Amino acid sequence: MSSTPSGRFAPSPSGDLHIGNLRTAVLAWLFARATDRGFVLRMEDLDRVRPGADVRQLDDLRALGLTWDEPVLYQSSRTAVYRAVVDELVAARRTFECFCTRREILEAPSAPHAPQGAYPGTCRDLTAAQRERRRAERPAAIRLRADVSSFRVHDVCRGEFIGDVDDFVLIRGDGIPAYNLAVVVDDAASGIDQVVRGDDLLSSAPRQAYLATLLGHRPPEYAHVPLVCNRDGARLAKRDGAVTMADLAAHGVDAAGVLAMIGQSLGLSAPGEAVTLDLLAARFDPAALPRDPWIFVPPEHPRLIGGPAGKPRPTEAPQAGSSSSPRTK
């Protein structure tokens, strides 16, 4: 796999991308191009896969003008690689078997100041006999035996961030490699040294950076960008209405209109201005990016356009083929 320094976009093919996902993809592409990096697409298809969703996602990204280095990486093709990494950690005594359910972890007493849901160490020091008894009850997950409680990362958007590191899962009880493991292994293998994603994943960065360091890799540069939210300030979801490319097209907003909305939300274009990715790239300045969530009001409410949280402003409904659209991650 490539060792060329690259950025990436890594969706899960569990359904169509919504405009918040598309905005993050555009941002990841802009960050990579602004720093002369390659750009990689990875399908995180280890879990929750909907047949055909990957093809629709790639089509939507192409419609916006995104390009990437081929081939697209599918995590499902790399399970043996993840397992080999975990086998090395097991051999080095850096892991332990865990038999706890999610409910047991949430209900267990935790250390003072530990975040909700942090692993309390229940199975960390089980004896061989105790482990044998628990194996008869349920399959074991494999957790990393962390030797730190926190780790520092630098984020382009958020500055220095110190986050909690617990004994997080590497292999789930059903045998599926966990997100934190697969992301780190694949980023290192693909030469990913820049990770741009939604700021809901900021708390994952210290765990992933710690694991990367443990595996002998340099952690990537992070840029956690604000989410797109609905008019109530909650994270945008498909239940919020016309938020996917297909839904927006049905309301008269074509791909050019979606890109124009995204450009306007980033302060890179004016209302009604036709844009291309190359034009946005020429204007892109990471330091000038908005730091607040983008409020998106779908075109079911055609006279509202998303502004800063809680501040919708009037606009005209977009016409079919128009590059202007109702606003909005």
NUVOBA-568301 format. One record per residue (C-alpha): residue in three letters; residue number from 1; x, y, z. Coordinates in steps of 0.1 Angstrom, whole numbers, plus 2048, in hexadecimal, padded with zeros to 3 digits. Layout:
<vogu r="ALA" k="NUM" px="X" py="Y" pz="Z"/>
...
% end
This chain:
<vogu r="MET" k="1" px="800" py="800" pz="800"/>
<vogu r="SER" k="2" px="80A" py="824" pz="7FA"/>
<vogu r="SER" k="3" px="821" py="837" pz="812"/>
<vogu r="THR" k="4" px="81B" py="858" pz="800"/>
<vogu r="PRO" k="5" px="80F" py="872" pz="81A"/>
<vogu r="SER" k="6" px="7EA" py="874" pz="816"/>
<vogu r="GLY" k="7" px="7C9" py="87F" pz="824"/>
<vogu r="ARG" k="8" px="7AA" py="86A" pz="823"/>
<vogu r="PHE" k="9" px="784" py="866" pz="825"/>
<vogu r="ALA" k="10" px="777" py="846" pz="835"/>
<vogu r="PRO" k="11" px="752" py="842" pz="835"/>
<vogu r="SER" k="12" px="73F" py="823" pz="841"/>
<vogu r="PRO" k="13" px="729" py="815" pz="825"/>
<vogu r="SER" k="14" px="70A" py="812" pz="83B"/>
<vogu r="GLY" k="15" px="6F5" py="829" pz="825"/>
<vogu r="ASP" k="16" px="6F6" py="848" pz="80F"/>
<vogu r="LEU" k="17" px="70D" py="865" pz="81A"/>
<vogu r="HIS" k="18" px="6FA" py="883" pz="827"/>
<vogu r="ILE" k="19" px="705" py="8A7" pz="821"/>
<vogu r="GLY" k="20" px="719" py="8A7" pz="842"/>
<vogu r="ASN" k="21" px="72D" py="889" pz="836"/>
<vogu r="LEU" k="22" px="732" py="899" pz="814"/>
<vogu r="ARG" k="23" px="73E" py="8BA" pz="824"/>
<vogu r="THR" k="24" px="758" py="8A7" pz="838"/>
<vogu r="ALA" k="25" px="763" py="894" pz="819"/>
<vogu r="VAL" k="26" px="768" py="8B6" pz="807"/>
<vogu r="LEU" k="27" px="77B" py="8C3" pz="825"/>
<vogu r="ALA" k="28" px="792" py="8A5" pz="826"/>
<vogu r="TRP" k="29" px="799" py="8A9" pz="801"/>
<vogu r="LEU" k="30" px="79F" py="8CE" pz="805"/>
<vogu r="PHE" k="31" px="7B7" py="8C9" pz="822"/>
<vogu r="ALA" k="32" px="7CA" py="8AE" pz="80E"/>
<vogu r="ARG" k="33" px="7CD" py="8C3" pz="7EF"/>
<vogu r="ALA" k="34" px="7D7" py="8E3" pz="802"/>
<vogu r="THR" k="35" px="7F5" py="8D0" pz="810"/>
<vogu r="ASP" k="36" px="7FF" py="8BD" pz="7F0"/>
<vogu r="ARG" k="37" px="7F4" py="89B" pz="7FE"/>
<vogu r="GLY" k="38" px="7E5" py="87E" pz="7ED"/>
<vogu r="PHE" k="39" px="7C1" py="875" pz="7F5"/>
<vogu r="VAL" k="40" px="7B4" py="853" pz="7FE"/>
<vogu r="LEU" k="41" px="791" py="844" pz="800"/>
<vogu r="ARG" k="42" px="78B" py="828" pz="818"/>
<vogu r="MET" k="43" px="76B" py="815" pz="81E"/>
<vogu r="GLU" k="44" px="767" py="80B" pz="842"/>
<vogu r="ASP" k="45" px="752" py="7ED" pz="83B"/>
<vogu r="LEU" k="46" px="759" py="7D7" pz="858"/>
<vogu r="ASP" k="47" px="736" py="7DC" pz="867"/>
<vogu r="ARG" k="48" px="714" py="7EA" pz="85D"/>
<vogu r="VAL" k="49" px="717" py="7E6" pz="837"/>
<vogu r="ARG" k="50" px="6FA" py="7ED" pz="820"/>
<vogu r="PRO" k="51" px="6FE" py="7DD" pz="7FE"/>
<vogu r="GLY" k="52" px="704" py="7F7" pz="7E3"/>
<vogu r="ALA" k="53" px="70A" py="813" pz="7FB"/>
<vogu r="ASP" k="54" px="72F" py="815" pz="7F3"/>
<vogu r="VAL" k="55" px="728" py="819" pz="7CE"/>
<vogu r="ARG" k="56" px="70F" py="835" pz="7D4"/>
<vogu r="GLN" k="57" px="727" py="846" pz="7EC"/>
<vogu r="LEU" k="58" px="743" py="846" pz="7D2"/>
<vogu r="ASP" k="59" px="72B" py="853" pz="7B7"/>
<vogu r="ASP" k="60" px="721" py="870" pz="7CE"/>
<vogu r="LEU" k="61" px="745" py="879" pz="7D5"/>
<vogu r="ARG" k="62" px="74D" py="878" pz="7B0"/>
<vogu r="ALA" k="63" px="72F" py="88E" pz="7A9"/>
<vogu r="LEU" k="64" px="73E" py="8A9" pz="7C0"/>
<vogu r="GLY" k="65" px="75F" py="8A7" pz="7AC"/>
<vogu r="LEU" k="66" px="773" py="894" pz="7C6"/>
<vogu r="THR" k="67" px="790" py="87F" pz="7B9"/>
<vogu r="TRP" k="68" px="7A5" py="866" pz="7CC"/>
<vogu r="ASP" k="69" px="7C2" py="84E" pz="7C9"/>
<vogu r="GLU" k="70" px="7B7" py="82C" pz="7BD"/>
<vogu r="PRO" k="71" px="7AF" py="812" pz="7C8"/>
<vogu r="VAL" k="72" px="794" py="818" pz="7E3"/>
<vogu r="LEU" k="73" px="79E" py="805" pz="802"/>
<vogu r="TYR" k="74" px="784" py="7ED" pz="811"/>
<vogu r="GLN" k="75" px="78B" py="7E4" pz="835"/>
<vogu r="SER" k="76" px="779" py="7C3" pz="831"/>
<vogu r="SER" k="77" px="796" py="7B8" pz="81B"/>
<vogu r="ARG" k="78" px="7AF" py="7BE" pz="837"/>
<vogu r="THR" k="79" px="7A2" py="7AA" pz="855"/>
<vogu r="ALA" k="80" px="7C1" py="793" pz="854"/>
<vogu r="VAL" k="81" px="7D7" py="7B2" pz="857"/>
<vogu r="TYR" k="82" px="7C5" py="7BE" pz="876"/>
<vogu r="ARG" k="83" px="7C6" py="79C" pz="885"/>
<vogu r="ALA" k="84" px="7EB" py="79A" pz="880"/>
<vogu r="VAL" k="85" px="7F1" py="7BB" pz="891"/>
<vogu r="VAL" k="86" px="7DC" py="7AF" pz="8AF"/>
<vogu r="ASP" k="87" px="7EF" py="78E" pz="8B0"/>
<vogu r="GLU" k="88" px="80F" py="7A2" pz="8B4"/>
<vogu r="LEU" k="89" px="800" py="7B6" pz="8D0"/>
<vogu r="VAL" k="90" px="7F3" py="797" pz="8E1"/>
<vogu r="ALA" k="91" px="816" py="787" pz="8DF"/>
<vogu r="ALA" k="92" px="825" py="7A6" pz="8EE"/>
<vogu r="ARG" k="93" px="80C" py="7A4" pz="90B"/>
<vogu r="ARG" k="94" px="7FC" py="7C5" pz="902"/>
<vogu r="THR" k="95" px="7D8" py="7B8" pz="902"/>
<vogu r="PHE" k="96" px="7C0" py="7A5" pz="917"/>
<vogu r="GLU" k="97" px="79F" py="793" pz="912"/>
<vogu r="CYS" k="98" px="77F" py="7A5" pz="91C"/>
<vogu r="PHE" k="99" px="75E" py="795" pz="922"/>
<vogu r="CYS" k="100" px="74A" py="7B4" pz="92D"/>
<vogu r="THR" k="101" px="72A" py="7BF" pz="91B"/>
<vogu r="ARG" k="102" px="725" py="7E3" pz="913"/>
<vogu r="ARG" k="103" px="70A" py="7E5" pz="92E"/>
<vogu r="GLU" k="104" px="722" py="7D6" pz="948"/>
<vogu r="ILE" k="105" px="73C" py="7F0" pz="940"/>
<vogu r="LEU" k="106" px="723" py="80D" pz="942"/>
<vogu r="GLU" k="107" px="716" py="800" pz="964"/>
<vogu r="ALA" k="108" px="739" py="7F9" pz="973"/>
<vogu r="PRO" k="109" px="749" py="811" pz="98B"/>
<vogu r="SER" k="110" px="763" py="826" pz="979"/>
<vogu r="ALA" k="111" px="782" py="839" pz="984"/>
<vogu r="PRO" k="112" px="77C" py="85D" pz="98F"/>
<vogu r="HIS" k="113" px="77B" py="876" pz="972"/>
<vogu r="ALA" k="114" px="779" py="859" pz="959"/>
<vogu r="PRO" k="115" px="761" py="861" pz="93C"/>
<vogu r="GLN" k="116" px="740" py="84F" pz="939"/>
<vogu r="GLY" k="117" px="744" py="82D" pz="929"/>
<vogu r="ALA" k="118" px="76A" py="82B" pz="92F"/>
<vogu r="TYR" k="119" px="775" py="808" pz="935"/>
<vogu r="PRO" k="120" px="779" py="802" pz="95B"/>
<vogu r="GLY" k="121" px="793" py="7E6" pz="958"/>
<vogu r="THR" k="122" px="77C" py="7CA" pz="963"/>
<vogu r="CYS" k="123" px="78D" py="7AE" pz="94F"/>
<vogu r="ARG" k="124" px="7B0" py="7BD" pz="94E"/>
<vogu r="ASP" k="125" px="7BE" py="7A6" pz="96A"/>
<vogu r="LEU" k="126" px="7A9" py="787" pz="969"/>
<vogu r="THR" k="127" px="7BB" py="767" pz="971"/>
<vogu r="ALA" k="128" px="7BF" py="74B" pz="958"/>
<vogu r="ALA" k="129" px="7A3" py="738" pz="96A"/>
<vogu r="GLN" k="130" px="78C" py="755" pz="96A"/>
<vogu r="ARG" k="131" px="792" py="75B" pz="945"/>
<vogu r="GLU" k="132" px="78B" py="736" pz="93E"/>
<vogu r="ARG" k="133" px="769" py="738" pz="950"/>
<vogu r="ARG" k="134" px="75F" py="758" pz="93E"/>
<vogu r="ARG" k="135" px="767" py="74A" pz="91C"/>
<vogu r="ALA" k="136" px="74D" py="72F" pz="922"/>
<vogu r="GLU" k="137" px="733" py="74C" pz="927"/>
<vogu r="ARG" k="138" px="73A" py="762" pz="909"/>
<vogu r="PRO" k="139" px="755" py="769" pz="8EE"/>
<vogu r="ALA" k="140" px="770" py="781" pz="8F9"/>
<vogu r="ALA" k="141" px="779" py="7A2" pz="8EA"/>
<vogu r="ILE" k="142" px="79E" py="7AB" pz="8E9"/>
<vogu r="ARG" k="143" px="7A7" py="7CC" pz="8F9"/>
<vogu r="LEU" k="144" px="7C7" py="7E0" pz="8F8"/>
<vogu r="ARG" k="145" px="7DA" py="7E1" pz="91A"/>
<vogu r="ALA" k="146" px="7E0" py="806" pz="919"/>
<vogu r="ASP" k="147" px="7FD" py="813" pz="92F"/>
<vogu r="VAL" k="148" px="7F1" py="838" pz="92E"/>
<vogu r="SER" k="149" px="7D0" py="848" pz="939"/>
<vogu r="SER" k="150" px="7D2" py="865" pz="920"/>
<vogu r="PHE" k="151" px="7E3" py="870" pz="901"/>
<vogu r="ARG" k="152" px="7EA" py="891" pz="8F0"/>
<vogu r="VAL" k="153" px="7E2" py="899" pz="8CB"/>
<vogu r="HIS" k="154" px="7E5" py="8B9" pz="8B7"/>
<vogu r="ASP" k="155" px="7C6" py="8C2" pz="8A3"/>
<vogu r="VAL" k="156" px="7C7" py="8DD" pz="888"/>
<vogu r="CYS" k="157" px="7A4" py="8E9" pz="891"/>
<vogu r="ARG" k="158" px="7A5" py="8E3" pz="8B7"/>
<vogu r="GLY" k="159" px="7C9" py="8E8" pz="8C1"/>
<vogu r="GLU" k="160" px="7D8" py="8D1" pz="8DC"/>
<vogu r="PHE" k="161" px="7C1" py="8B7" pz="8E9"/>
<vogu r="ILE" k="162" px="7C6" py="89E" pz="905"/>
<vogu r="GLY" k="163" px="7AE" py="882" pz="905"/>
<vogu r="ASP" k="164" px="7A7" py="863" pz="91A"/>
<vogu r="VAL" k="165" px="7B6" py="841" pz="910"/>
<vogu r="ASP" k="166" px="7A7" py="822" pz="91F"/>
<vogu r="ASP" k="167" px="7AC" py="7FD" pz="917"/>
<vogu r="PHE" k="168" px="799" py="800" pz="8F7"/>
<vogu r="VAL" k="169" px="78D" py="7E3" pz="8E1"/>
<vogu r="LEU" k="170" px="7A2" py="7D6" pz="8C5"/>
<vogu r="ILE" k="171" px="78D" py="7B8" pz="8BB"/>
<vogu r="ARG" k="172" px="769" py="7B6" pz="8C4"/>
<vogu r="GLY" k="173" px="758" py="798" pz="8D4"/>
<vogu r="ASP" k="174" px="74A" py="78E" pz="8B2"/>
<vogu r="GLY" k="175" px="76D" py="78E" pz="8A3"/>
<vogu r="ILE" k="176" px="769" py="7AE" pz="88F"/>
<vogu r="PRO" k="177" px="787" py="7C5" pz="891"/>
<vogu r="ALA" k="178" px="77E" py="7E5" pz="8A4"/>
<vogu r="TYR" k="179" px="77D" py="808" pz="894"/>
<vogu r="ASN" k="180" px="79B" py="815" pz="8A8"/>
<vogu r="LEU" k="181" px="7B1" py="7F9" pz="89D"/>
<vogu r="ALA" k="182" px="7A8" py="7F8" pz="878"/>
<vogu r="VAL" k="183" px="7AA" py="81E" pz="874"/>
<vogu r="VAL" k="184" px="7CD" py="81F" pz="882"/>
<vogu r="VAL" k="185" px="7DA" py="801" pz="86F"/>
<vogu r="ASP" k="186" px="7CB" py="80E" pz="84E"/>
<vogu r="ASP" k="187" px="7D7" py="832" pz="852"/>
<vogu r="ALA" k="188" px="7FA" py="826" pz="858"/>
<vogu r="ALA" k="189" px="7F9" py="80E" pz="83A"/>
<vogu r="SER" k="190" px="7EB" py="828" pz="823"/>
<vogu r="GLY" k="191" px="803" py="844" pz="82C"/>
<vogu r="ILE" k="192" px="7E8" py="858" pz="83C"/>
<vogu r="ASP" k="193" px="7F8" py="874" pz="84F"/>
<vogu r="GLN" k="194" px="7DA" py="88C" pz="84F"/>
<vogu r="VAL" k="195" px="7B7" py="882" pz="85D"/>
<vogu r="VAL" k="196" px="79A" py="89B" pz="857"/>
<vogu r="ARG" k="197" px="779" py="890" pz="866"/>
<vogu r="GLY" k="198" px="75C" py="89B" pz="87C"/>
<vogu r="ASP" k="199" px="763" py="8A9" pz="89E"/>
<vogu r="ASP" k="200" px="74D" py="88E" pz="8AE"/>
<vogu r="LEU" k="201" px="76B" py="878" pz="8A9"/>
<vogu r="LEU" k="202" px="784" py="88E" pz="8BB"/>
<vogu r="SER" k="203" px="783" py="879" pz="8DB"/>
<vogu r="SER" k="204" px="78E" py="85B" pz="8C6"/>
<vogu r="ALA" k="205" px="7AE" py="86C" pz="8BA"/>
<vogu r="PRO" k="206" px="7C2" py="867" pz="8DA"/>
<vogu r="ARG" k="207" px="7BB" py="841" pz="8DB"/>
<vogu r="GLN" k="208" px="7C4" py="83E" pz="8B6"/>
<vogu r="ALA" k="209" px="7E3" py="853" pz="8B9"/>
<vogu r="TYR" k="210" px="7EE" py="83F" pz="8D7"/>
<vogu r="LEU" k="211" px="7E9" py="81E" pz="8C5"/>
<vogu r="ALA" k="212" px="7FB" py="82C" pz="8A6"/>
<vogu r="THR" k="213" px="819" py="835" pz="8BC"/>
<vogu r="LEU" k="214" px="818" py="813" pz="8CD"/>
<vogu r="LEU" k="215" px="819" py="802" pz="8AA"/>
<vogu r="GLY" k="216" px="837" py="817" pz="8A0"/>
<vogu r="HIS" k="217" px="824" py="830" pz="88A"/>
<vogu r="ARG" k="218" px="824" py="856" pz="88B"/>
<vogu r="PRO" k="219" px="800" py="862" pz="893"/>
<vogu r="PRO" k="220" px="7F0" py="876" pz="877"/>
<vogu r="GLU" k="221" px="7E9" py="89B" pz="878"/>
<vogu r="TYR" k="222" px="7C4" py="89F" pz="882"/>
<vogu r="ALA" k="223" px="7AA" py="8B9" pz="878"/>
<vogu r="HIS" k="224" px="789" py="8B3" pz="889"/>
<vogu r="VAL" k="225" px="76F" py="8C9" pz="877"/>
<vogu r="PRO" k="226" px="74D" py="8D4" pz="885"/>
<vogu r="LEU" k="227" px="72F" py="8BF" pz="87D"/>
<vogu r="VAL" k="228" px="711" py="8C7" pz="869"/>
<vogu r="CYS" k="229" px="6F3" py="8C9" pz="87F"/>
<vogu r="ASN" k="230" px="6CD" py="8CB" pz="87A"/>
<vogu r="ARG" k="231" px="6B8" py="8E9" pz="883"/>
<vogu r="ASP" k="232" px="6B6" py="8DD" pz="8A8"/>
<vogu r="GLY" k="233" px="6DC" py="8DC" pz="8AB"/>
<vogu r="ALA" k="234" px="6DE" py="8B6" pz="8AB"/>
<vogu r="ARG" k="235" px="6F6" py="8A3" pz="894"/>
<vogu r="LEU" k="236" px="6E7" py="8A1" pz="871"/>
<vogu r="ALA" k="237" px="6D8" py="87F" pz="868"/>
<vogu r="LYS" k="238" px="6C5" py="870" pz="84B"/>
<vogu r="ARG" k="239" px="6A5" py="872" pz="85F"/>
<vogu r="ASP" k="240" px="6A7" py="898" pz="85C"/>
<vogu r="GLY" k="241" px="69A" py="898" pz="839"/>
<vogu r="ALA" k="242" px="6AA" py="8A0" pz="817"/>
<vogu r="VAL" k="243" px="6CE" py="89D" pz="822"/>
<vogu r="THR" k="244" px="6DD" py="884" pz="809"/>
<vogu r="MET" k="245" px="6E7" py="88C" pz="7E5"/>
<vogu r="ALA" k="246" px="6CA" py="877" pz="7D7"/>
<vogu r="ASP" k="247" px="6B1" py="889" pz="7EE"/>
<vogu r="LEU" k="248" px="6BE" py="8AB" pz="7E6"/>
<vogu r="ALA" k="249" px="6BD" py="8A4" pz="7C1"/>
<vogu r="ALA" k="250" px="698" py="89B" pz="7C4"/>
<vogu r="HIS" k="251" px="694" py="8BE" pz="7D3"/>
<vogu r="GLY" k="252" px="6A5" py="8CF" pz="7B6"/>
<vogu r="VAL" k="253" px="6C9" py="8D1" pz="7C5"/>
<vogu r="ASP" k="254" px="6E2" py="8C1" pz="7AE"/>
<vogu r="ALA" k="255" px="706" py="8B8" pz="7B6"/>
<vogu r="ALA" k="256" px="712" py="8DB" pz="7AC"/>
<vogu r="GLY" k="257" px="6F9" py="8E9" pz="7C4"/>
<vogu r="VAL" k="258" px="704" py="8D2" pz="7E0"/>
<vogu r="LEU" k="259" px="728" py="8DD" pz="7DB"/>
<vogu r="ALA" k="260" px="71E" py="901" pz="7DB"/>
<vogu r="MET" k="261" px="70C" py="8FD" pz="7FC"/>
<vogu r="ILE" k="262" px="72B" py="8EC" pz="80B"/>
<vogu r="GLY" k="263" px="742" py="908" pz="7FD"/>
<vogu r="GLN" k="264" px="72B" py="922" pz="80C"/>
<vogu r="SER" k="265" px="72A" py="911" pz="82E"/>
<vogu r="LEU" k="266" px="750" py="912" pz="82F"/>
<vogu r="GLY" k="267" px="752" py="937" pz="826"/>
<vogu r="LEU" k="268" px="762" py="92E" pz="805"/>
<vogu r="SER" k="269" px="746" py="93A" pz="7ED"/>
<vogu r="ALA" k="270" px="72A" py="954" pz="7EC"/>
<vogu r="PRO" k="271" px="705" py="94C" pz="7EB"/>
<vogu r="GLY" k="272" px="6FB" py="942" pz="7C8"/>
<vogu r="GLU" k="273" px="71F" py="93F" pz="7BB"/>
<vogu r="ALA" k="274" px="727" py="921" pz="7A5"/>
<vogu r="VAL" k="275" px="746" py="90F" pz="7B2"/>
<vogu r="THR" k="276" px="75D" py="8F2" pz="7AB"/>
<vogu r="LEU" k="277" px="774" py="8DF" pz="7C2"/>
<vogu r="ASP" k="278" px="792" py="8F0" pz="7B2"/>
<vogu r="LEU" k="279" px="784" py="912" pz="7B9"/>
<vogu r="LEU" k="280" px="77D" py="908" pz="7DD"/>
<vogu r="ALA" k="281" px="7A1" py="8FB" pz="7E0"/>
<vogu r="ALA" k="282" px="7AF" py="91C" pz="7D3"/>
<vogu r="ARG" k="283" px="79C" py="92E" pz="7EF"/>
<vogu r="PHE" k="284" px="7A1" py="915" pz="80A"/>
<vogu r="ASP" k="285" px="7B2" py="920" pz="82B"/>
<vogu r="PRO" k="286" px="7AF" py="908" pz="848"/>
<vogu r="ALA" k="287" px="7B4" py="924" pz="861"/>
<vogu r="ALA" k="288" px="795" py="936" pz="854"/>
<vogu r="LEU" k="289" px="77E" py="918" pz="856"/>
<vogu r="PRO" k="290" px="75E" py="91D" pz="86B"/>
<vogu r="ARG" k="291" px="761" py="90F" pz="88E"/>
<vogu r="ASP" k="292" px="73C" py="90B" pz="895"/>
<vogu r="PRO" k="293" px="724" py="8F0" pz="889"/>
<vogu r="TRP" k="294" px="712" py="8F6" pz="868"/>
<vogu r="ILE" k="295" px="6EC" py="8F5" pz="86C"/>
<vogu r="PHE" k="296" px="6DC" py="8E5" pz="84D"/>
<vogu r="VAL" k="297" px="6B7" py="8E9" pz="847"/>
<vogu r="PRO" k="298" px="6AC" py="8D2" pz="82B"/>
<vogu r="PRO" k="299" px="698" py="8DF" pz="80D"/>
<vogu r="GLU" k="300" px="677" py="8D2" pz="81C"/>
<vogu r="HIS" k="301" px="67A" py="8F5" pz="82C"/>
<vogu r="PRO" k="302" px="683" py="907" pz="80C"/>
<vogu r="ARG" k="303" px="684" py="92A" pz="81A"/>
<vogu r="LEU" k="304" px="69D" py="922" pz="835"/>
<vogu r="ILE" k="305" px="6C2" py="91F" pz="831"/>
<vogu r="GLY" k="306" px="6DA" py="912" pz="84C"/>
<vogu r="GLY" k="307" px="6F0" py="92C" pz="85E"/>
<vogu r="PRO" k="308" px="703" py="92B" pz="87F"/>
<vogu r="ALA" k="309" px="6F1" py="916" pz="899"/>
<vogu r="GLY" k="310" px="6CF" py="924" pz="8A1"/>
<vogu r="LYS" k="311" px="6D1" py="93F" pz="886"/>
<vogu r="PRO" k="312" px="6BE" py="934" pz="866"/>
<vogu r="ARG" k="313" px="6BA" py="94F" pz="84C"/>
<vogu r="PRO" k="314" px="6A2" py="953" pz="82F"/>
<vogu r="THR" k="315" px="6AB" py="94A" pz="80C"/>
<vogu r="GLU" k="316" px="69A" py="93F" pz="7EC"/>
<vogu r="ALA" k="317" px="696" py="91A" pz="7E5"/>
<vogu r="PRO" k="318" px="6B0" py="90D" pz="7CC"/>
<vogu r="GLN" k="319" px="6A5" py="907" pz="7A9"/>
<vogu r="ALA" k="320" px="6AD" py="8E7" pz="796"/>
<vogu r="GLY" k="321" px="6D1" py="8E8" pz="78A"/>
<vogu r="SER" k="322" px="6D9" py="906" pz="79F"/>
<vogu r="SER" k="323" px="6FA" py="909" pz="7B1"/>
<vogu r="SER" k="324" px="6E9" py="91A" pz="7CE"/>
<vogu r="SER" k="325" px="6D7" py="906" pz="7E9"/>
<vogu r="PRO" k="326" px="6CA" py="907" pz="80C"/>
<vogu r="ARG" k="327" px="6E7" py="909" pz="824"/>
<vogu r="THR" k="328" px="6F5" py="8F4" pz="83E"/>
<vogu r="LYS" k="329" px="722" py="8CE" pz="85E"/>
% end
